[in-house]
Amino acid sequence: MKMWAIAYQYDEDYFWDFEKHDVTYGIESSQLLPTKELADQLIKDILSDDFVSVDIDIESYRSGGVMSYTMGREG
């Protein structure tokens, strides 16, 4: 399943977390967005050029929120 996240462009392991309103390490469900357009709009409206949209391909999701995923950089 393809989703999108907002990554801190200077460290590929940190992503914007919408529940914490801050950058956090690793991917969690609170960081995923359904479209690139939404990710890009949020970067423009509330964040800065320090962030980029990245595609997240979720390969598996287990109880407890454990995800297996691959990430590409589209932003």
Residue frames relative to the residue before (quaternion, step in Angstrom):
aa qw qx qy qz dx dy dz
M 1.0000 0.0000 0.0000 0.0000 0.00 0.00 0.00
K 0.2772 -0.7765 0.5472 0.1445 3.57 -0.79 1.00
M 0.0072 0.7607 -0.6471 0.0517 3.53 -0.94 1.05
W 0.3413 -0.7180 0.5642 0.2230 3.55 -1.33 -0.01
A 0.0808 -0.7660 0.6357 0.0510 3.54 -1.24 0.57
I 0.3813 -0.6809 0.5708 0.2553 3.53 -1.33 0.26
A 0.1295 -0.8219 0.5544 0.0168 3.55 -0.49 1.25
Y 0.4607 -0.6080 0.5652 0.3141 3.52 -1.28 0.58
Q 0.3965 -0.7926 0.4048 0.2254 3.57 -0.35 1.20
Y 0.6718 0.4992 -0.3073 0.4529 3.61 1.17 -0.34
D 0.7689 0.1427 -0.1253 0.6105 3.60 1.28 -0.01
E 0.3461 -0.8184 0.4260 0.1700 3.55 -0.14 1.32
D 0.6631 0.5145 -0.3116 0.4455 3.62 1.21 -0.19
Y 0.6607 0.4851 -0.3036 0.4859 3.61 1.27 0.04
F 0.0658 -0.8108 0.5801 -0.0422 3.53 -0.90 1.07
W 0.5329 -0.6096 0.4779 0.3408 3.57 -1.20 0.57
D 0.1788 -0.7751 0.6024 0.0662 3.55 -0.88 1.07
F 0.3592 -0.7792 0.4799 0.1831 3.58 -0.57 1.18
E 0.6288 0.5137 -0.3444 0.4713 3.62 1.15 -0.42
K 0.7497 0.3911 -0.2033 0.4936 3.58 0.96 -0.89
H 0.2736 -0.7830 0.5032 0.2426 3.58 1.27 -0.36
D 0.6538 0.4335 -0.3098 0.5372 3.53 0.98 0.95
V 0.5619 -0.5649 0.4791 0.3682 3.53 -1.34 0.14
T 0.0132 -0.7987 0.6014 -0.0153 3.57 -0.91 0.92
Y 0.5632 -0.6136 0.4517 0.3197 3.54 -1.28 0.50
G 0.8325 0.2121 -0.1732 0.4816 3.55 -0.97 0.91
I 0.5120 -0.6444 0.4856 0.2946 3.54 -1.35 0.24
E 0.0137 0.7524 -0.6579 0.0310 3.52 -1.07 0.93
S 0.6811 -0.5028 0.3314 0.4164 3.58 -1.22 0.36
S 0.6395 0.5456 -0.3294 0.4299 3.65 1.09 -0.59
Q 0.6636 0.4837 -0.3019 0.4843 3.59 1.29 0.04
L 0.6075 0.6046 -0.3392 0.3877 3.59 1.24 -0.19
L 0.1338 -0.7709 0.6214 0.0410 3.52 -1.14 0.83
P 0.5467 -0.6660 0.4018 0.3100 3.60 -1.08 0.63
T 0.8276 0.1426 -0.0591 0.5397 3.64 1.06 -0.60
K 0.5898 -0.5574 0.4579 0.3631 3.54 -1.27 0.48
E 0.6227 0.5611 -0.3422 0.4245 3.57 0.99 -0.82
L 0.6570 0.4946 -0.3085 0.4781 3.58 0.96 -0.82
A 0.6360 0.5216 -0.3266 0.4655 3.59 0.95 -0.84
D 0.6792 0.4874 -0.2906 0.4655 3.60 0.86 -0.93
Q 0.6473 0.5158 -0.3236 0.4585 3.60 1.00 -0.77
L 0.6625 0.4958 -0.3088 0.4690 3.60 0.97 -0.80
I 0.5971 0.5363 -0.3591 0.4763 3.59 1.08 -0.67
K 0.6835 0.4933 -0.2773 0.4611 3.57 0.89 -0.95
D 0.7541 0.4408 -0.2168 0.4360 3.59 0.86 -1.02
I 0.8513 0.1684 -0.0599 0.4933 3.61 0.82 -0.88
L 0.7226 0.3956 -0.2539 0.5068 3.60 1.16 -0.31
S 0.4746 -0.6559 0.4944 0.3163 3.61 -0.94 -0.78
D 0.7073 -0.4451 0.3432 0.4288 3.53 -1.33 -0.07
D 0.5147 0.6351 -0.4150 0.3993 3.59 1.29 0.00
F 0.7093 0.4170 -0.2345 0.5177 3.58 1.30 -0.19
V 0.1100 -0.7756 0.6194 0.0518 3.55 -1.22 0.63
S 0.4613 -0.6444 0.5219 0.3155 3.56 -1.20 0.48
V 0.0615 -0.7821 0.6199 0.0146 3.56 -1.05 0.83
D 0.3770 -0.7063 0.5417 0.2560 3.55 -1.07 0.69
I 0.1702 -0.7663 0.6173 0.0527 3.52 -1.05 0.93
D 0.1335 -0.7776 0.6117 0.0579 3.56 -0.67 1.12
I 0.2178 -0.7932 0.5587 0.1057 3.57 -0.31 1.27
E 0.2378 -0.7965 0.5466 0.1010 3.56 -0.59 1.20
S 0.7826 -0.1065 0.0635 0.6100 3.58 1.08 -0.70
Y 0.1151 -0.7652 0.6317 0.0465 3.54 -1.25 0.60
R 0.0923 -0.8159 0.5706 0.0106 3.57 -0.66 1.14
S 0.6700 -0.4735 0.3693 0.4365 3.55 -1.24 0.32
G 0.7178 0.3771 -0.3175 0.4917 3.53 -1.04 0.79
G 0.5453 -0.6682 0.3684 0.3471 3.57 1.30 0.07
V 0.4230 0.6983 -0.4756 0.3276 3.60 1.21 0.31
M 0.0759 -0.8153 0.5739 -0.0140 3.55 -0.69 1.18
S 0.1860 -0.6942 0.6780 0.1545 3.47 -1.31 0.56
Y 0.1300 0.8167 -0.5450 0.1383 3.60 -0.67 1.06
T 0.2304 -0.7010 0.6426 0.2064 3.50 -1.37 0.20
M 0.2281 -0.7845 0.5682 0.0981 3.54 -1.14 0.66
G 0.0854 -0.7591 0.6433 0.0523 3.52 -1.14 0.79
R 0.3567 -0.7285 0.5392 0.2268 3.55 -1.16 0.47
E 0.0683 -0.8226 0.5644 -0.0115 3.55 -0.51 1.21
G 0.6194 0.6199 -0.3210 0.3591 3.56 1.16 -0.64
